[in-house]
Amino acid sequence: MRYLLDTHVRLWLLTGSPRLPSATVERLSQADHLALSAVCVWETVIKASAGRLELPRTVRELVTVSHRDAAMTPLPLDARHALAVRDLPDLHRDPFDRLLVAQALAEQLTLVTADAAVQAYDVPVLGV
């Protein structure tokens, strides 16, 4: 299975948060592909800089850990992804989440999220 992690799921996975069910952790550990979107990094930087997100490490360290320890593959944001947002119904106002939905659709990835509004899109989802 090929997964794209929503920002909160990525942080829960990296920090061993009890908010991420062990069954989900097991599924992710057996994945063929885990993508780390540049959108997640961008969202983390913005929220941490604004004081809305407390992190156990720097964003740079979390990216390194994502690639090295969690074997996540970088997924850059490109124009194709940004343009795909215009085709999404207006179910969610968060631009980061809309970009992640567009990337999941464009790259044929299953989006892993606990966000019910994201799960309302017609995109393959592994709900948390």
Sequence and secondary structure as in RCSB ss.txt:
>XXXX:A:sequence
MRYLLDTHVRLWLLTGSPRLPSATVERLSQADHLALSAVCVWETVIKASAGRLELPRTVRELVTVSHRDAAMTPL
PLDARHALAVRDLPDLHRDPFDRLLVAQALAEQLTLVTADAAVQAYDVPVLGV
>XXXX:A:secstr
 EEEE HHHHHHHHHT TTS HHHHHHHHT SEEEEEHHHHHHHHHHHHTTS   SS HHHHHHHHHHTS EEEE
   HHHHHHGGGS S    HHHHHHHHHHHHHT EEEE  HHHHTSSS EEE 
